[in-house]
């Protein structure tokens, strides 16, 4: 019942969270990773947030800009490595970091010995990984075994790391919520849509200017195209503030811009 048979796995409802939950820096997940909540905050109004895991390699602080884990810019994926054997629920490979890819989608890019045959283009879900073994959720197996020389990608859906300048909106997750930040490897909430106090890189931003991702911060769009724009600056930001500084942003990352550079 992998992606060739079903479009869902282990459905759940929107998360119900408190202000205390939003401040969490959780070594063990206190709710389902990838959960989304819609909340109303005094002054800020509606805020949409996602619960994810910090795979940055270091702690992240409130207001920083986070992107989904990837191996290259313009992607939300990492290679599954050199596959040498497999089954419908596992792949023997090499070069991975243990536990880094838990919960990611396992997308079969190519069936090396039979072009276009299953499980090519199918999706499984990573239950766990070591440096050399990817184990998929047993309730969502591929329709055929993965085999030596097949290729696959691990696609992030709630695993995040520092953004970088040039990240397109569809790969940006949002801004860190907890006042104390989120430790490396821990779980916490990321603001995706609505008004949030965020960190800006020093630069003047005019009222109504689009904003884009910078190095773990936000920045005026300058001449960047629509595909990089992650929200709007609702008020002027002075250029004389020391970098990074905290300012207000209206993020649009629950319903982000697509990769097209113009309408």
ZAMARGU-4260 file (C-alpha; in steps of 0.2 Angstrom, whole numbers, plus 5000, padded with zeros to 4 digits):
<rodrens>
0) 5000/5000/5000 | 5014/5012/4996 | 5011/5027/4985 | 5005/5017/4970 | 4990/5011/4981
5) 4986/5025/4993 | 4990/5043/4995 | 4990/5044/5014 | 4998/5035/5029 | 4992/5036/5047
10) 4981/5051/5046 | 4979/5063/5060 | 4970/5080/5064 | 4977/5097/5066 | 4987/5099/5082
15) 4980/5107/5098 | 4994/5117/5107 | 4996/5129/5121 | 5008/5144/5122 | 5019/5133/5133
20) 5020/5120/5119 | 5025/5133/5106 | 5040/5137/5118 | 5046/5119/5118 | 5063/5113/5114
25) 5059/5095/5114 | 5072/5081/5115 | 5058/5069/5112 | 5043/5074/5101 | 5028/5079/5112
30) 5017/5078/5097 | 5017/5071/5079 | 5032/5078/5069 | 5025/5088/5054 | 5009/5093/5064
35) 5002/5110/5059 | 4992/5121/5070 | 4981/5137/5066 | 4981/5149/5081 | 4976/5167/5085
40) 4988/5177/5095 | 4984/5194/5102 | 4990/5208/5091 | 4998/5196/5078 | 4982/5188/5073
45) 4981/5171/5064 | 4997/5162/5064 | 5001/5145/5056 | 5015/5134/5063 | 5023/5117/5059
50) 5031/5106/5072 | 5048/5100/5065 | 5065/5094/5069 | 5082/5103/5069 | 5094/5094/5058
55) 5105/5110/5056 | 5121/5103/5066 | 5119/5117/5078 | 5106/5126/5089 | 5095/5139/5080
60) 5087/5154/5089 | 5071/5163/5089 | 5067/5172/5073 | 5080/5164/5062 | 5074/5158/5044
65) 5074/5139/5042 | 5073/5129/5026 | 5069/5111/5023 | 5085/5099/5024 | 5092/5097/5006
70) 5109/5092/4998 | 5108/5107/4985 | 5099/5123/4983 | 5082/5123/4975 | 5078/5106/4982
75) 5070/5098/4997 | 5080/5081/4995 | 5096/5072/4998 | 5102/5056/4989 | 5098/5040/4997
80) 5116/5035/4994 | 5123/5020/4983 | 5110/5007/4985 | 5117/4989/4985 | 5102/4979/4990
85) 5085/4980/4997 | 5067/4974/5000 | 5050/4982/4999 | 5053/4990/5016 | 5072/4993/5016
90) 5087/4999/5007 | 5105/4994/5010 | 5116/5009/5006 | 5131/5020/5012 | 5136/5037/5017
95) 5121/5042/5027 | 5121/5050/5044 | 5111/5040/5057 | 5094/5046/5061 | 5096/5061/5050
100) 5082/5056/5038 | 5069/5048/5050 | 5051/5053/5043 | 5057/5058/5026 | 5049/5052/5010
105) 5059/5039/5001 | 5056/5043/4982 | 5062/5029/4970 | 5070/5039/4956 | 5076/5025/4945
110) 5074/5006/4943 | 5092/5003/4936 | 5088/4985/4928 | 5071/4988/4921 | 5067/5006/4915
115) 5050/5012/4920 | 5046/4996/4931 | 5040/4996/4949 | 5046/5003/4961 | 5051/5017/4950
120) 5042/5034/4955 | 5035/5026/4970 | 5036/5034/4988 | 5039/5025/5005 | 5041/5034/5022
125) 5057/5032/5032 | 5054/5024/5049 | 5073/5025/5053 | 5090/5025/5046 | 5108/5021/5051
130) 5123/5025/5040 | 5120/5010/5029 | 5102/5005/5031 | 5086/5014/5027 | 5071/5006/5035
135) 5054/5010/5028 | 5037/5010/5037 | 5031/4992/5036 | 5013/4998/5033 | 5018/5007/5018
140) 5029/4995/5008 | 5035/4998/4990 | 5025/4987/4977 | 5042/4979/4972 | 5059/4977/4981
145) 5072/4991/4979 | 5088/4983/4971 | 5106/4986/4968 | 5110/5001/4958 | 5092/5008/4959
150) 5093/5027/4965 | 5082/5036/4977 | 5080/5053/4985 | 5075/5057/5003 | 5063/5071/5003
155) 5061/5082/5019 | 5044/5087/5025 | 5047/5093/5043 | 5066/5092/5045 | 5074/5109/5044
160) 5091/5118/5044 | 5098/5136/5042 | 5091/5144/5026 | 5104/5152/5014 | 5103/5167/5002
165) 5094/5161/4986 | 5083/5148/4993 | 5066/5148/4984 | 5050/5150/4994 | 5045/5132/4991
170) 5060/5125/5001 | 5059/5138/5015 | 5050/5131/5031 | 5048/5147/5041 | 5054/5156/5057
175) 5060/5148/5074 | 5046/5151/5087 | 5053/5146/5104 | 5061/5160/5115 | 5075/5149/5119
180) 5078/5142/5102 | 5079/5124/5097 | 5094/5113/5101 | 5102/5103/5087 | 5092/5086/5085
185) 5077/5093/5095 | 5059/5096/5090 | 5050/5113/5090 | 5038/5125/5081 | 5042/5135/5065
190) 5031/5149/5061 | 5025/5148/5043 | 5011/5160/5039 | 5005/5177/5047 | 5014/5190/5057
195) 5030/5186/5066 | 5045/5195/5074 | 5059/5188/5064 | 5078/5191/5061 | 5083/5202/5047
200) 5100/5205/5039 | 5105/5223/5039 | 5097/5232/5024 | 5083/5245/5022 | 5066/5238/5019
205) 5052/5248/5012 | 5034/5247/5018 | 5026/5233/5008 | 5042/5226/5000 | 5043/5207/4998
210) 5056/5198/5009 | 5067/5183/5005 | 5078/5171/5014 | 5096/5175/5018 | 5108/5166/5029
215) 5097/5160/5043 | 5088/5177/5042 | 5077/5187/5031 | 5081/5201/5019 | 5073/5214/5007
220) 5070/5206/4990 | 5080/5219/4980 | 5078/5212/4962 | 5074/5194/4967 | 5060/5186/4957
225) 5044/5179/4964 | 5051/5162/4967 | 5062/5168/4981 | 5049/5179/4990 | 5043/5172/5006
230) 5032/5186/5013 | 5030/5204/5015 | 5037/5217/5026 | 5022/5227/5034 | 5032/5242/5039
235) 5048/5251/5035 | 5065/5244/5042 | 5079/5256/5045 | 5096/5252/5037 | 5106/5258/5053
240) 5101/5243/5064 | 5115/5231/5068 | 5114/5214/5060 | 5105/5203/5064 | 5091/5213/5071
245) 5073/5209/5075 | 5059/5216/5064 | 5041/5212/5059 | 5037/5201/5044 | 5021/5194/5037
250) 5026/5176/5031 | 5017/5167/5017 | 5025/5149/5018 | 5010/5139/5022 | 5004/5144/5004
255) 5021/5148/4996 | 5026/5156/4979 | 5030/5143/4966 | 5046/5142/4957 | 5041/5152/4942
260) 5050/5169/4941 | 5035/5178/4934 | 5016/5176/4933
</rodrens>
